Amino acid sequence: MKSLSQILPQSGEYQIFGTSDHTVGGFSSDSREVGSDVMFVARKGLVVDGHAFIPEVIEKGVKVILCEELPIEIKTDVCYVRCANLLDTLTHLLNKFYDYPSDQLKLIGITGTNGKTTTATLCYELFKSLGYKTGLISTVINRIHLDEEWATHTTPDIIKLYSLLDRMVKEGCSHVFMEVSSHALDQNRIAGLNFSGAVFTNLTHDHLDYHKTFDSYIKAKKKFFDGLSKATFALINSDDIHGQIMVQNCKAKIYTYALRGIADFKIKVLENNLHGLHLKYKHIEWFSRLVGVFNGYNLAAVLGVAILLGEDENQVLQKMSDLKSVDGRFDWMRNESDGRVGIVDYAHTPDAVEKILSNIQELRKTNQKIITVIGCGGNRDRDKRPEMARIATELSDQLILTSDNPRDEDPADIIRQMETGISDDNFHKYLIVIDREQAIKTACSLSQKGDIILLAGKGHEKYQEIKGVKTFFDDKEKLRKYLLNI
């Protein structure tokens, strides 16, 4: 608990209406999550205007309100802090309340279209194995050292993010690795945080339902690197053509990682099979349990981060050999009786689908067929639907189009849009099974000895969202049921 006067900026574009003689025990912009000691943050969102809930939160006992506009009715026992720039004031309040949590941590942000979750999670696991108390903020899960909670967003909203970092500080965490999404950057969810380093993985077609244009998507990602200070580092994938764009006019020290070109942290893939990767860094050869060339990039990023944070190179490589694959990322199982392999992966962009199927093509033997089950999410970027279907059809022997998370859309309509990307020459290669469980069962039934089944799109998710309702659904569970028991 801190007094309002303790945490308010000494100067700024804000006005106080009412007495500031109140204490603050937390913050919330959700009217359902308030109490008498919580400061309610009323702001205009993309869909909902938080100012509309001011009367409701006052009824619940809220005494301090941060807002952009005053309500019509002013309560004399409530303190209203009206801001010309709510974000600046909120950022100051959060930092003062939580004692600048990011200054007490080595905070590393990972951004890019693909590879964020794997890179962040591998960094967390690596530093945990090196003996540090470590935090993770990811699409899948948030970890406060050994405690964990399921994530609802790739990057939490700014209020939850500061609270989460505060919990990590109190738990004694020294390092925190977090995914930084383009949505979070556009919405300023990481405002006021002091990053020790930033990683760029790659940039491909995604989230254009939100950003509208690819140029806007690039600018959102670049915003992260534009905000870095001279005391930080920026580690970019130099094999990606957008890497140099990210660090144009960047004040941070710039480093690179790559598999193909010259880089500060270059890894060479000597062998790639279903048992893992045989890799070489400088003169040192080592083995990773992770599968796929794309994981070579993730591992190069992790290696670079560790060394830039001052860790011993040889010890890092030794520990990296023990790292396991991340839930829902090239997550595979094998039917030992007939050699059939099932793979669950979060690939939900054209680039990700192409990368994983290209890697499976490299791994398979001549007589192994690739059967892919894929859908596209509803209420999301529609332009990528035909492209994903085209790639999946061209790189698979058999394709099954099905539901992903249709949300408010008709799954049949989504599939019809996907179909437009399939050429006439490949029409014989696919079929439609709208129900996802039946699609998985069909893929397993069609498979023969040694074949490879890919379930793409949902990865780690343990639900399917239809018409606003999330129902438990786990691709791995279904694959286990039909691949291992048929």
Secondary structure, 3 states (H helix, E strand, C coil): CEEHHHHCCCCCCEEEECCCCCEECEEECCCCCCCCCEEEEECECCCCEHHHHHHHHHHCCCCEEEECCCCCCCCCCCEEEEECCHHHHHHHHHHHHCCCHHHHCEEEEEECCCCHHHHHHHHHHHHHHCCCCEEEECCCEEEECCEEEECCCCCCCHHHHHHHHHHHHHHCCCEEEEECCHHHHHCCCCCCCCCCEEEECCCCCCCHHHHCCHHHHHHHHHHHHHCCCCCCEEEEECCCCCHHHHCCCCCCEEEEEECCCCCCEEEEEEEEECCEEEEEECCEEEEECCCCHHHHHHHHHHHHHHHHCCCCHHHHHHHHCCCCCCCCCCEEEECCCCCCEEEEECCCCHHHHHHHHHHHHHHCCCCCCEEEEECCCCCCCCCHHHHHHHHHHHCCCEEEECCCCCECCCHHHHHHHHHCCCCHHHHHHEEECCCHHHHHHHHHHHCCCCCEEEEECCCCCCEEEECCEEEECCHHHHHHHHHHCC
